[in-house]
Amino acid sequence: MGRAGNVSRALAVSLCCCTGAVQAEEYSTTFERGKWDTGAWIPVKSPRFDYMGEMLQMDDHITNKTPDLPDDVLLRKHGAEVYSCIMLNRKFTGDSLISSTMSFDHRMAPLIVIAGEIGRNARGEAEHREHYEVVLFNEGINIWHHTYRNGRPAWRRAAFLEAEFLPGKRYNLQVRLSCTKHGKVMTVTCDGRTFGYADNNLPDSYYAGIIGCEGRNRFYDFKIKQQP
């Protein structure tokens, strides 16, 4: 590979080693009624929308609040009114495995979100800045990288997997964050399918949570475990 390859590997190692050794932590909860600590989570809004979404409690799961309309009407005419996000109120550092069991109606789109920091808007509400979304939907899984500069949000699809996922079926979506000899990597696994995404801008320490958007989504549990 030559000198350029050696420099790239050295840079990747320096990016991965900057956090040092950390004590492994983990968090695990079900979202069944009365069996999770709502105080451990904070609602976070999107800078794209001028409202704070809400998660509704059901017997064995939580769901993003949506208008009581047919699925296709909800997506076509009200997709910008259903965004709901909650994030764990503590940060994790270094390598970890994040997972959530989830399902969706019609087409989309429950997801795991990872953010290095959480901002505040002019009203003092928690609001996303730069963050990554790992999104499950009927045609596959997308990784979206959201940025925030000069008060304006922007986003790009950074990676994707094309596959069929079925509405109404429970899936366990897993996101592994790791530092390798090649740099920072996000590895996504769901229903026996796995793909990877390399990005040295992935945060060393981060908040993690879930978002329901674009349609009706359900979340049954959430787990995160640091990897020693």
N, CA and C atoms as a LAMMPS dump frame, in Angstrom:
ITEM: TIMESTEP
0
ITEM: NUMBER OF ATOMS
684
ITEM: BOX BOUNDS ff ff ff
-5.0000000000000000e+02 5.0000000000000000e+02
-5.0000000000000000e+02 5.0000000000000000e+02
-5.0000000000000000e+02 5.0000000000000000e+02
ITEM: ATOMS id mol type element x y z
1 1 1 N 0.831 -1.214 0
2 1 2 C 0 0 0
3 1 3 C 0.858 1.253 0
4 2 1 N 2.091 1.155 0.527
5 2 2 C 2.995 2.29 0.456
6 2 3 C 2.838 3.265 1.594
7 3 1 N 3.584 4.399 1.46
8 3 2 C 3.625 5.383 2.543
9 3 3 C 2.256 5.981 2.819
10 4 1 N 1.473 6.264 1.764
11 4 2 C 0.146 6.852 1.98
12 4 3 C -0.72 5.932 2.821
13 5 1 N -0.648 4.601 2.545
14 5 2 C -1.411 3.656 3.335
15 5 3 C -0.972 3.63 4.771
16 6 1 N 0.354 3.72 5.008
17 6 2 C 0.86 3.737 6.379
18 6 3 C 0.381 4.971 7.128
19 7 1 N 0.367 6.114 6.451
20 7 2 C -0.106 7.353 7.073
21 7 3 C -1.582 7.229 7.42
22 8 1 N -2.369 6.642 6.501
23 8 2 C -3.801 6.484 6.757
24 8 3 C -4.045 5.592 7.957
25 9 1 N -3.284 4.484 8.06
26 9 2 C -3.453 3.585 9.2
27 9 3 C -3.053 4.271 10.494
28 10 1 N -1.977 5.054 10.457
29 10 2 C -1.532 5.762 11.658
30 10 3 C -2.577 6.775 12.112
31 11 1 N -3.189 7.477 11.141
32 11 2 C -4.229 8.444 11.473
33 11 3 C -5.438 7.749 12.081
34 12 1 N -5.825 6.602 11.51
35 12 2 C -6.958 5.856 12.033
36 12 3 C -6.702 5.411 13.459
37 13 1 N -5.487 4.925 13.741
38 13 2 C -5.141 4.482 15.088
39 13 3 C -5.203 5.642 16.062
40 14 1 N -4.699 6.822 15.645
41 14 2 C -4.716 7.977 16.544
42 14 3 C -6.141 8.421 16.835
43 15 1 N -7.026 8.345 15.844
44 15 2 C -8.423 8.712 16.061
45 15 3 C -9.11 7.757 17.017
46 16 1 N -8.748 6.479 16.936
47 16 2 C -9.394 5.475 17.776
48 16 3 C -8.857 5.45 19.19
49 17 1 N -7.625 5.849 19.367
50 17 2 C -6.995 5.707 20.676
51 17 3 C -7.176 6.93 21.556
52 18 1 N -7.79 7.954 21.047
53 18 2 C -7.802 9.214 21.799
54 18 3 C -8.659 9.132 23.053
55 19 1 N -9.598 8.189 23.121
56 19 2 C -10.473 8.135 24.289
57 19 3 C -9.876 7.366 25.449
58 20 1 N -8.914 6.51 25.212
59 20 2 C -8.304 5.738 26.279
60 20 3 C -9.226 4.652 26.79
61 21 1 N -8.79 3.958 27.845
62 21 2 C -9.581 2.863 28.394
63 21 3 C -10.759 3.419 29.187
64 22 1 N -11.913 2.769 29.068
65 22 2 C -13.094 3.182 29.818
66 22 3 C -13.693 1.952 30.485
67 23 1 N -14.393 2.195 31.573
68 23 2 C -15.08 1.113 32.247
69 23 3 C -16.355 0.776 31.475
70 24 1 N -16.555 -0.498 31.182
71 24 2 C -17.712 -0.911 30.395
72 24 3 C -19.002 -0.604 31.15
73 25 1 N -19.97 0 30.443
74 25 2 C -21.282 0.284 31.008
75 25 3 C -22.339 -0.329 30.113
76 26 1 N -23.509 -0.542 30.673
77 26 2 C -24.597 -1.022 29.851
78 26 3 C -25.929 -0.516 30.395
79 27 1 N -26.914 -0.506 29.513
80 27 2 C -28.27 -0.095 29.867
81 27 3 C -29.218 -0.994 29.091
82 28 1 N -30.268 -1.455 29.746
83 28 2 C -31.238 -2.321 29.088
84 28 3 C -32.615 -2.066 29.67
85 29 1 N -33.613 -1.938 28.797
86 29 2 C -34.975 -1.742 29.286
87 29 3 C -35.972 -2.298 28.29
88 30 1 N -37.104 -2.71 28.791
89 30 2 C -38.282 -2.946 27.972
90 30 3 C -39.114 -1.673 28.001
91 31 1 N -39.954 -1.473 27.004
92 31 2 C -40.861 -0.327 26.996
93 31 3 C -42.289 -0.736 27.364
94 32 1 N -42.428 -1.85 28.098
95 32 2 C -43.742 -2.244 28.588
96 32 3 C -44.254 -1.23 29.606
97 33 1 N -45.55 -1.109 29.675
98 33 2 C -46.173 -0.165 30.603
99 33 3 C -45.707 -0.43 32.039
100 34 1 N -45.219 0.607 32.708
101 34 2 C -44.808 0.525 34.096
102 34 3 C -43.479 -0.175 34.34
103 35 1 N -42.757 -0.562 33.278
104 35 2 C -41.532 -1.324 33.465
105 35 3 C -40.283 -0.614 32.939
106 36 1 N -40.387 0.692 32.711
107 36 2 C -39.195 1.448 32.315
108 36 3 C -39.206 2.811 32.976
109 37 1 N -38.019 3.352 33.143
110 37 2 C -37.836 4.622 33.844
111 37 3 C -37.891 5.772 32.846
112 38 1 N -39.035 6.423 32.763
113 38 2 C -39.178 7.53 31.818
114 38 3 C -38.242 8.688 32.157
115 39 1 N -37.841 8.797 33.426
116 39 2 C -36.941 9.863 33.827
117 39 3 C -35.526 9.709 33.3
118 40 1 N -35.205 8.519 32.792
119 40 2 C -33.877 8.294 32.214
120 40 3 C -33.792 8.757 30.768
121 41 1 N -34.91 9.245 30.232
122 41 2 C -34.977 9.632 28.825
123 41 3 C -35.414 11.081 28.696
124 42 1 N -34.954 11.741 27.64
125 42 2 C -35.36 13.117 27.38
126 42 3 C -35.927 13.209 25.964
127 43 1 N -37.027 13.956 25.77
128 43 2 C -37.519 14.19 24.412
129 43 3 C -36.604 15.183 23.695
130 44 1 N -36.356 14.934 22.439
131 44 2 C -35.499 15.798 21.624
132 44 3 C -36.226 16.079 20.319
133 45 1 N -36.286 17.339 19.92
134 45 2 C -36.985 17.686 18.688
135 45 3 C -36.017 17.757 17.513
136 46 1 N -36.563 17.729 16.331
137 46 2 C -35.779 17.935 15.114
138 46 3 C -35.758 19.417 14.774
139 47 1 N -34.602 19.958 14.335
140 47 2 C -34.589 21.362 13.909
141 47 3 C -35.362 21.582 12.613
142 48 1 N -35.792 20.496 11.978
143 48 2 C -36.561 20.608 10.74
144 48 3 C -38.021 20.952 11.004
145 49 1 N -38.523 20.644 12.22
146 49 2 C -39.938 20.801 12.511
147 49 3 C -40.131 21.681 13.75
148 50 1 N -41.199 22.459 13.754
149 50 2 C -41.432 23.408 14.841
150 50 3 C -42.37 22.824 15.887
151 51 1 N -42.083 21.611 16.339
152 51 2 C -42.875 21.005 17.408
153 51 3 C -42.035 19.936 18.093
154 52 1 N -42.395 19.639 19.328
155 52 2 C -41.761 18.558 20.073
156 52 3 C -42.676 17.347 20.001
157 53 1 N -42.195 16.259 19.414
158 53 2 C -43.009 15.058 19.274
159 53 3 C -43.216 14.356 20.606
160 54 1 N -44.069 13.336 20.581
161 54 2 C -44.433 12.64 21.811
162 54 3 C -44.5 11.142 21.56
163 55 1 N -43.969 10.363 22.498
164 55 2 C -44.128 8.921 22.479
165 55 3 C -45.315 8.55 23.36
166 56 1 N -46.186 7.678 22.852
167 56 2 C -47.366 7.246 23.587
168 56 3 C -47.136 5.857 24.163
169 57 1 N -47.587 5.635 25.395
170 57 2 C -47.407 4.356 26.064
171 57 3 C -48.536 3.402 25.71
172 58 1 N -48.177 2.208 25.242
173 58 2 C -49.103 1.113 25.024
174 58 3 C -48.752 -0.005 26.012
175 59 1 N -49.479 -1.116 25.981
176 59 2 C -49.246 -2.163 26.974
177 59 3 C -47.837 -2.736 26.903
178 60 1 N -47.366 -3.082 25.715
179 60 2 C -46.054 -3.736 25.605
180 60 3 C -45.054 -2.958 24.762
181 61 1 N -45.341 -1.69 24.454
182 61 2 C -44.432 -0.895 23.631
183 61 3 C -44.787 0.581 23.75
184 62 1 N -43.947 1.414 23.142
185 62 2 C -44.275 2.822 22.953
186 62 3 C -44.341 3.092 21.452
187 63 1 N -45.08 4.137 21.094
188 63 2 C -45.262 4.469 19.687
189 63 3 C -45.256 5.979 19.514
190 64 1 N -44.767 6.438 18.365
191 64 2 C -44.798 7.873 18.107
192 64 3 C -46.242 8.329 17.885
193 65 1 N -46.556 9.513 18.397
194 65 2 C -47.903 10.052 18.281
195 65 3 C -48.179 10.443 16.829
196 66 1 N -49.294 9.954 16.282
197 66 2 C -49.659 10.241 14.898
198 66 3 C -51.146 10.565 14.813
199 67 1 N -51.554 11.328 13.791
200 67 2 C -52.983 11.529 13.564
201 67 3 C -53.682 10.201 13.267
202 68 1 N -54.938 10.09 13.633
203 68 2 C -55.71 8.87 13.429
204 68 3 C -56.242 8.866 11.99
205 69 1 N -55.361 8.497 11.057
206 69 2 C -55.678 8.508 9.637
207 69 3 C -55.153 7.242 8.986
208 70 1 N -55.663 6.876 7.811
209 70 2 C -55.121 5.71 7.106
210 70 3 C -53.632 5.875 6.814
211 71 1 N -52.926 4.749 6.715
212 71 2 C -51.474 4.773 6.554
213 71 3 C -51.023 5.601 5.361
214 72 1 N -51.632 5.404 4.194
215 72 2 C -51.163 6.11 3.006
216 72 3 C -51.416 7.61 3.103
217 73 1 N -52.529 7.992 3.711
218 73 2 C -52.824 9.419 3.909
219 73 3 C -51.839 10.025 4.903
220 74 1 N -51.549 9.281 5.944
221 74 2 C -50.593 9.748 6.949
222 74 3 C -49.246 10.041 6.316
223 75 1 N -48.753 9.137 5.467
224 75 2 C -47.453 9.322 4.832
225 75 3 C -47.474 10.462 3.826
226 76 1 N -48.5 10.53 2.984
227 76 2 C -48.525 11.521 1.91
228 76 3 C -48.781 12.94 2.404
229 77 1 N -49.636 13.085 3.421
230 77 2 C -50.08 14.427 3.796
231 77 3 C -49.656 14.873 5.192
232 78 1 N -49.228 13.927 6.037
233 78 2 C -48.932 14.288 7.421
234 78 3 C -47.595 13.728 7.891
235 79 1 N -46.732 13.354 6.96
236 79 2 C -45.45 12.757 7.329
237 79 3 C -44.552 13.664 8.142
238 80 1 N -44.753 14.969 8.02
239 80 2 C -43.935 15.919 8.776
240 80 3 C -44.533 16.245 10.136
241 81 1 N -45.59 15.543 10.549
242 81 2 C -46.25 15.832 11.819
243 81 3 C -46.107 14.701 12.829
244 82 1 N -45.278 13.709 12.544
245 82 2 C -45.28 12.498 13.372
246 82 3 C -43.908 12.192 13.98
247 83 1 N -42.954 13.093 13.85
248 83 2 C -41.598 12.869 14.348
249 83 3 C -41.578 12.904 15.876
250 84 1 N -41.11 11.812 16.489
251 84 2 C -40.979 11.745 17.945
252 84 3 C -39.65 11.081 18.289
253 85 1 N -38.898 11.69 19.198
254 85 2 C -37.576 11.188 19.568
255 85 3 C -37.4 11.235 21.076
256 86 1 N -36.829 10.156 21.63
257 86 2 C -36.35 10.191 23.007
258 86 3 C -34.919 9.663 23.028
259 87 1 N -34.093 10.286 23.88
260 87 2 C -32.684 9.924 24
261 87 3 C -32.367 9.613 25.459
262 88 1 N -31.521 8.617 25.684
263 88 2 C -31.025 8.392 27.041
264 88 3 C -30.304 9.636 27.526
265 89 1 N -30.498 9.983 28.811
266 89 2 C -29.937 11.234 29.325
267 89 3 C -28.505 11.093 29.832
268 90 1 N -27.769 10.092 29.362
269 90 2 C -26.365 9.93 29.719
270 90 3 C -25.577 9.539 28.479
271 91 1 N -24.289 9.86 28.511
272 91 2 C -23.436 9.579 27.358
273 91 3 C -22.667 8.282 27.564
274 92 1 N -22.329 7.662 26.451
275 92 2 C -21.469 6.483 26.427
276 92 3 C -20.218 6.827 25.628
277 93 1 N -19.171 6.053 25.862
278 93 2 C -17.883 6.345 25.252
279 93 3 C -17.293 5.095 24.618
280 94 1 N -16.704 5.278 23.444
281 94 2 C -15.964 4.194 22.818
282 94 3 C -16.849 3.166 22.142
283 95 1 N -16.317 1.949 22.002
284 95 2 C -17.014 0.874 21.301
285 95 3 C -18.266 0.459 22.066
286 96 1 N -19.341 0.156 21.332
287 96 2 C -20.565 -0.286 21.988
288 96 3 C -21.459 -1.011 20.996
289 97 1 N -22.421 -1.734 21.532
290 97 2 C -23.466 -2.366 20.73
291 97 3 C -24.8 -1.801 21.194
292 98 1 N -25.534 -1.188 20.269
293 98 2 C -26.824 -0.567 20.541
294 98 3 C -27.888 -1.358 19.79
295 99 1 N -29.002 -1.654 20.432
296 99 2 C -30.049 -2.408 19.743
297 99 3 C -31.427 -1.999 20.234
298 100 1 N -32.414 -2.208 19.374
299 100 2 C -33.806 -1.961 19.733
300 100 3 C -34.688 -2.88 18.899
301 101 1 N -35.697 -3.461 19.546
302 101 2 C -36.702 -4.221 18.822
303 101 3 C -37.814 -3.265 18.424
304 102 1 N -38.196 -3.279 17.143
305 102 2 C -39.099 -2.268 16.61
306 102 3 C -39.958 -2.855 15.495
307 103 1 N -41.015 -2.137 15.154
308 103 2 C -41.838 -2.502 14.006
309 103 3 C -42.435 -1.23 13.425
310 104 1 N -42.959 -1.346 12.213
311 104 2 C -43.541 -0.185 11.549
312 104 3 C -44.791 -0.612 10.79
313 105 1 N -45.656 0.355 10.514
314 105 2 C -46.827 0.124 9.677
315 105 3 C -46.573 0.701 8.284
316 106 1 N -47.168 0.077 7.283
317 106 2 C -47.175 0.58 5.917
318 106 3 C -45.778 0.548 5.3
319 107 1 N -44.965 1.598 5.51
320 107 2 C -43.675 1.678 4.828
321 107 3 C -42.495 2.054 5.722
322 108 1 N -42.705 2.855 6.753
323 108 2 C -41.559 3.387 7.473
324 108 3 C -41.958 4.08 8.763
325 109 1 N -41.028 4.539 9.625
326 109 2 C -39.586 4.429 9.578
327 109 3 C -39.046 4.562 11.011
328 110 1 N -38.981 3.465 11.776
329 110 2 C -38.357 3.516 13.105
330 110 3 C -36.839 3.503 12.975
331 111 1 N -36.154 4.068 13.95
332 111 2 C -34.7 4.159 13.808
333 111 3 C -34.003 4.305 15.15
334 112 1 N -32.704 3.984 15.127
335 112 2 C -31.773 4.267 16.218
336 112 3 C -31.011 5.526 15.858
337 113 1 N -30.881 6.449 16.818
338 113 2 C -30.175 7.707 16.581
339 113 3 C -28.989 7.812 17.53
340 114 1 N -27.874 8.35 17.014
341 114 2 C -26.63 8.512 17.772
342 114 3 C -26.16 9.945 17.571
343 115 1 N -25.879 10.645 18.665
344 115 2 C -25.508 12.058 18.581
345 115 3 C -24.381 12.373 19.555
346 116 1 N -23.345 13.049 19.063
347 116 2 C -22.245 13.447 19.927
348 116 3 C -22.661 14.483 20.957
349 117 1 N -23.557 15.373 20.573
350 117 2 C -24.071 16.409 21.467
351 117 3 C -25.545 16.643 21.162
352 118 1 N -26.262 17.21 22.132
353 118 2 C -27.638 17.63 21.94
354 118 3 C -27.705 19.123 22.197
355 119 1 N -28.272 19.864 21.252
356 119 2 C -28.329 21.314 21.381
357 119 3 C -29.596 21.784 22.08
358 120 1 N -29.773 23.108 22.09
359 120 2 C -30.976 23.734 22.633
360 120 3 C -31.443 24.803 21.651
361 121 1 N -32.75 24.9 21.459
362 121 2 C -33.26 25.95 20.593
363 121 3 C -33.553 27.205 21.4
364 122 1 N -34.125 28.218 20.754
365 122 2 C -34.375 29.499 21.422
366 122 3 C -35.367 29.369 22.559
367 123 1 N -36.199 28.339 22.544
368 123 2 C -37.163 28.116 23.627
369 123 3 C -36.584 27.26 24.74
370 124 1 N -35.327 26.862 24.587
371 124 2 C -34.684 26.04 25.604
372 124 3 C -34.977 24.564 25.48
373 125 1 N -35.597 24.139 24.39
374 125 2 C -35.917 22.732 24.182
375 125 3 C -34.706 21.981 23.641
376 126 1 N -34.565 20.727 24.057
377 126 2 C -33.51 19.885 23.504
378 126 3 C -33.76 19.68 22.011
379 127 1 N -32.711 19.865 21.216
380 127 2 C -32.861 19.815 19.763
381 127 3 C -31.614 19.217 19.133
382 128 1 N -31.801 18.397 18.118
383 128 2 C -30.67 17.736 17.481
384 128 3 C -29.776 18.716 16.728
385 129 1 N -28.49 18.393 16.781
386 129 2 C -27.5 19.073 15.942
387 129 3 C -26.916 17.993 15.02
388 130 1 N -25.618 17.771 15.01
389 130 2 C -25.081 16.697 14.186
390 130 3 C -25.45 15.352 14.803
391 131 1 N -25.946 14.447 13.985
392 131 2 C -26.305 13.128 14.489
393 131 3 C -26.401 12.141 13.333
394 132 1 N -26.442 10.855 13.7
395 132 2 C -26.563 9.769 12.727
396 132 3 C -27.848 9 12.998
397 133 1 N -28.565 8.663 11.926
398 133 2 C -29.787 7.883 12.027
399 133 3 C -29.61 6.564 11.28
400 134 1 N -29.967 5.469 11.925
401 134 2 C -29.972 4.151 11.286
402 134 3 C -31.438 3.742 11.171
403 135 1 N -31.961 3.792 9.958
404 135 2 C -33.399 3.782 9.716
405 135 3 C -33.848 2.479 9.064
406 136 1 N -34.806 1.814 9.688
407 136 2 C -35.436 0.621 9.127
408 136 3 C -36.694 1.029 8.37
409 137 1 N -36.877 0.491 7.163
410 137 2 C -38.118 0.728 6.439
411 137 3 C -38.37 -0.435 5.496
412 138 1 N -39.443 -0.378 4.744
413 138 2 C -39.879 -1.555 3.99
414 138 3 C -38.906 -1.971 2.893
415 139 1 N -38.078 -1.065 2.416
416 139 2 C -37.164 -1.382 1.323
417 139 3 C -35.709 -1.519 1.766
418 140 1 N -35.456 -1.539 3.079
419 140 2 C -34.085 -1.732 3.517
420 140 3 C -33.742 -0.96 4.775
421 141 1 N -32.472 -0.578 4.875
422 141 2 C -31.953 0.2 6.004
423 141 3 C -31.095 1.322 5.445
424 142 1 N -31.321 2.528 5.911
425 142 2 C -30.518 3.684 5.522
426 142 3 C -29.735 4.214 6.713
427 143 1 N -28.525 4.697 6.468
428 143 2 C -27.776 5.482 7.445
429 143 3 C -27.751 6.918 6.93
430 144 1 N -28.329 7.81 7.712
431 144 2 C -28.353 9.238 7.366
432 144 3 C -27.421 10.001 8.306
433 145 1 N -26.592 10.856 7.735
434 145 2 C -25.713 11.727 8.517
435 145 3 C -26.296 13.139 8.464
436 146 1 N -26.775 13.605 9.609
437 146 2 C -27.35 14.948 9.713
438 146 3 C -26.304 15.918 10.262
439 147 1 N -26.2 17.073 9.657
440 147 2 C -25.296 18.123 10.131
441 147 3 C -26.104 19.389 10.434
442 148 1 N -25.441 20.339 11.09
443 148 2 C -26.123 21.574 11.493
444 148 3 C -25.089 22.693 11.474
445 149 1 N -25.219 23.614 10.52
446 149 2 C -24.262 24.709 10.384
447 149 3 C -25.001 26.019 10.162
448 150 1 N -24.558 27.053 10.895
449 150 2 C -25.143 28.386 10.765
450 150 3 C -26.667 28.363 10.944
451 151 1 N -27.094 27.532 11.898
452 151 2 C -28.513 27.484 12.206
453 151 3 C -29.361 26.727 11.21
454 152 1 N -28.729 25.998 10.283
455 152 2 C -29.479 25.296 9.247
456 152 3 C -29.131 23.81 9.249
457 153 1 N -30.141 22.937 9.303
458 153 2 C -29.872 21.499 9.229
459 153 3 C -29.691 21.042 7.789
460 154 1 N -28.868 20.015 7.614
461 154 2 C -28.692 19.371 6.32
462 154 3 C -28.467 17.888 6.569
463 155 1 N -28.666 17.073 5.555
464 155 2 C -28.529 15.638 5.745
465 155 3 C -28.193 14.976 4.416
466 156 1 N -27.526 13.823 4.523
467 156 2 C -27.204 13.031 3.339
468 156 3 C -27.302 11.556 3.695
469 157 1 N -27.681 10.745 2.721
470 157 2 C -27.687 9.302 2.927
471 157 3 C -26.254 8.807 2.765
472 158 1 N -25.661 8.35 3.873
473 158 2 C -24.255 7.976 3.885
474 158 3 C -24.027 6.523 3.504
475 159 1 N -25.006 5.659 3.775
476 159 2 C -24.879 4.233 3.452
477 159 3 C -26.27 3.631 3.425
478 160 1 N -26.39 2.465 2.769
479 160 2 C -27.705 1.843 2.691
480 160 3 C -27.591 0.352 2.395
481 161 1 N -28.649 -0.356 2.768
482 161 2 C -28.835 -1.758 2.433
483 161 3 C -30.193 -1.9 1.775
484 162 1 N -30.237 -2.539 0.612
485 162 2 C -31.499 -2.811 -0.052
486 162 3 C -31.983 -4.205 0.337
487 163 1 N -33.151 -4.278 0.951
488 163 2 C -33.714 -5.56 1.39
489 163 3 C -35.194 -5.343 1.693
490 164 1 N -35.945 -6.424 1.755
491 164 2 C -37.366 -6.323 2.07
492 164 3 C -37.597 -6.545 3.563
493 165 1 N -38.267 -5.585 4.184
494 165 2 C -38.718 -5.723 5.563
495 165 3 C -40.23 -5.509 5.579
496 166 1 N -40.922 -6.271 6.401
497 166 2 C -42.378 -6.336 6.342
498 166 3 C -43.042 -5.465 7.4
499 167 1 N -44.082 -4.733 7.044
500 167 2 C -44.83 -3.975 8.044
501 167 3 C -45.481 -4.908 9.055
502 168 1 N -45.524 -4.457 10.303
503 168 2 C -46.163 -5.22 11.363
504 168 3 C -45.303 -6.292 11.986
505 169 1 N -44.133 -6.561 11.431
506 169 2 C -43.241 -7.586 11.966
507 169 3 C -42.205 -6.962 12.884
508 170 1 N -41.908 -7.63 13.99
509 170 2 C -40.885 -7.125 14.908
510 170 3 C -39.49 -7.482 14.385
511 171 1 N -38.621 -6.478 14.39
512 171 2 C -37.225 -6.666 14.004
513 171 3 C -36.322 -6.122 15.097
514 172 1 N -35.212 -6.802 15.332
515 172 2 C -34.204 -6.297 16.256
516 172 3 C -33.091 -5.652 15.441
517 173 1 N -33.01 -4.344 15.499
518 173 2 C -32.002 -3.57 14.778
519 173 3 C -30.802 -3.358 15.691
520 174 1 N -29.612 -3.738 15.227
521 174 2 C -28.391 -3.644 16.021
522 174 3 C -27.38 -2.742 15.325
523 175 1 N -26.77 -1.864 16.106
524 175 2 C -25.745 -0.943 15.602
525 175 3 C -24.508 -1.084 16.468
526 176 1 N -23.433 -1.528 15.866
527 176 2 C -22.175 -1.667 16.598
528 176 3 C -21.233 -0.536 16.197
529 177 1 N -20.762 0.21 17.192
530 177 2 C -19.763 1.253 16.975
531 177 3 C -18.415 0.725 17.427
532 178 1 N -17.399 0.839 16.571
533 178 2 C -16.093 0.294 16.934
534 178 3 C -14.983 1.066 16.25
535 179 1 N -13.836 1.063 16.903
536 179 2 C -12.623 1.608 16.318
537 179 3 C -11.749 0.443 15.893
538 180 1 N -11.36 0.424 14.644
539 180 2 C -10.549 -0.641 14.087
540 180 3 C -9.224 -0.061 13.597
541 181 1 N -8.375 -0.922 13.076
542 181 2 C -7.102 -0.455 12.537
543 181 3 C -7.299 0.424 11.303
544 182 1 N -8.511 0.363 10.744
545 182 2 C -8.829 1.189 9.579
546 182 3 C -9.6 2.45 9.957
547 183 1 N -9.924 2.63 11.242
548 183 2 C -10.654 3.807 11.673
549 183 3 C -11.986 3.454 12.317
550 184 1 N -12.858 4.441 12.434
551 184 2 C -14.147 4.268 13.094
552 184 3 C -15.151 3.625 12.148
553 185 1 N -15.882 2.651 12.667
554 185 2 C -16.794 1.863 11.843
555 185 3 C -18.13 1.699 12.562
556 186 1 N -19.209 1.791 11.797
557 186 2 C -20.549 1.456 12.256
558 186 3 C -20.98 0.202 11.5
559 187 1 N -21.327 -0.854 12.239
560 187 2 C -21.779 -2.099 11.626
561 187 3 C -23.234 -2.326 12.012
562 188 1 N -24.086 -2.501 11.017
563 188 2 C -25.531 -2.602 11.232
564 188 3 C -25.985 -4.017 10.9
565 189 1 N -26.779 -4.617 11.799
566 189 2 C -27.294 -5.966 11.604
567 189 3 C -28.789 -5.991 11.892
568 190 1 N -29.549 -6.671 11.014
569 190 2 C -30.982 -6.828 11.235
570 190 3 C -31.481 -8.016 10.423
571 191 1 N -32.171 -8.936 11.072
572 191 2 C -32.814 -10.06 10.411
573 191 3 C -31.83 -10.858 9.544
574 192 1 N -30.635 -11.095 10.074
575 192 2 C -29.647 -11.894 9.382
576 192 3 C -28.861 -11.172 8.314
577 193 1 N -29.068 -9.884 8.146
578 193 2 C -28.339 -9.084 7.163
579 193 3 C -27.409 -8.127 7.881
580 194 1 N -26.21 -7.938 7.345
581 194 2 C -25.212 -7.068 7.972
582 194 3 C -24.52 -6.23 6.899
583 195 1 N -24.286 -4.951 7.215
584 195 2 C -23.44 -4.121 6.358
585 195 3 C -22.695 -3.123 7.222
586 196 1 N -21.604 -2.558 6.691
587 196 2 C -20.762 -1.658 7.462
588 196 3 C -20.634 -0.294 6.819
589 197 1 N -20.272 0.685 7.66
590 197 2 C -20.095 2.068 7.218
591 197 3 C -18.902 2.638 7.97
592 198 1 N -17.885 3.089 7.241
593 198 2 C -16.682 3.656 7.854
594 198 3 C -16.743 5.173 7.798
595 199 1 N -16.5 5.83 8.94
596 199 2 C -16.572 7.294 9.004
597 199 3 C -15.817 7.752 10.244
598 200 1 N -14.684 8.395 10.059
599 200 2 C -13.892 8.853 11.209
600 200 3 C -14.489 10.066 11.9
601 201 1 N -15.625 10.571 11.397
602 201 2 C -16.35 11.63 12.098
603 201 3 C -17.337 11.087 13.12
604 202 1 N -17.5 9.77 13.19
605 202 2 C -18.36 9.208 14.228
606 202 3 C -17.859 9.655 15.598
607 203 1 N -18.756 10.041 16.506
608 203 2 C -18.316 10.627 17.779
609 203 3 C -17.659 9.602 18.704
610 204 1 N -16.68 10.078 19.488
611 204 2 C -16.03 9.226 20.486
612 204 3 C -16.947 8.974 21.68
613 205 1 N -17.705 9.975 22.074
614 205 2 C -18.706 9.822 23.136
615 205 3 C -20.025 10.336 22.587
616 206 1 N -21.132 9.752 23.051
617 206 2 C -22.381 9.988 22.336
618 206 3 C -23.593 9.649 23.195
619 207 1 N -24.7 10.292 22.834
620 207 2 C -26.02 9.921 23.317
621 207 3 C -26.635 8.95 22.305
622 208 1 N -27.539 8.101 22.768
623 208 2 C -28.223 7.164 21.874
624 208 3 C -29.702 7.14 22.224
625 209 1 N -30.515 6.882 21.223
626 209 2 C -31.945 6.83 21.46
627 209 3 C -32.686 6.305 20.252
628 210 1 N -33.975 6.626 20.195
629 210 2 C -34.846 6.133 19.135
630 210 3 C -35.682 7.273 18.576
631 211 1 N -36.062 7.129 17.312
632 211 2 C -36.947 8.078 16.646
633 211 3 C -37.998 7.294 15.881
634 212 1 N -39.249 7.728 15.984
635 212 2 C -40.309 7.246 15.121
636 212 3 C -40.708 8.382 14.193
637 213 1 N -40.761 8.12 12.887
638 213 2 C -41.073 9.204 11.954
639 213 3 C -41.714 8.657 10.681
640 214 1 N -42.362 9.551 9.941
641 214 2 C -42.932 9.324 8.612
642 214 3 C -44.164 8.418 8.618
643 215 1 N -44.351 7.626 9.652
644 215 2 C -45.513 6.748 9.769
645 215 3 C -45.644 6.261 11.198
646 216 1 N -46.43 5.215 11.405
647 216 2 C -46.596 4.648 12.743
648 216 3 C -45.473 3.658 13.03
649 217 1 N -44.83 3.839 14.178
650 217 2 C -43.703 3 14.571
651 217 3 C -43.884 2.543 16.005
652 218 1 N -43.357 1.357 16.303
653 218 2 C -43.439 0.816 17.66
654 218 3 C -42.052 0.383 18.126
655 219 1 N -41.784 0.612 19.424
656 219 2 C -40.501 0.236 20.019
657 219 3 C -40.79 -0.59 21.273
658 220 1 N -40.142 -1.753 21.343
659 220 2 C -40.428 -2.709 22.408
660 220 3 C -39.325 -2.763 23.471
661 221 1 N -38.106 -2.433 23.098
662 221 2 C -37.004 -2.448 24.06
663 221 3 C -35.847 -1.618 23.517
664 222 1 N -34.85 -1.434 24.366
665 222 2 C -33.648 -0.696 23.967
666 222 3 C -32.495 -1.169 24.839
667 223 1 N -31.343 -1.416 24.196
668 223 2 C -30.162 -1.882 24.93
669 223 3 C -28.924 -1.195 24.373
670 224 1 N -27.992 -0.892 25.254
671 224 2 C -26.68 -0.42 24.836
672 224 3 C -25.652 -0.976 25.801
673 225 1 N -24.578 -1.521 25.247
674 225 2 C -23.518 -2.107 26.059
675 225 3 C -22.169 -1.717 25.488
676 226 1 N -21.36 -1.084 26.316
677 226 2 C -19.995 -0.756 25.899
678 226 3 C -19.179 -2.037 25.741
679 227 1 N -18.335 -2.045 24.745
680 227 2 C -17.483 -3.204 24.487
681 227 3 C -16.081 -2.912 25.036
682 228 1 N -15.581 -3.741 25.957
683 228 2 C -14.253 -3.475 26.554
684 228 3 C -13.141 -3.658 25.527
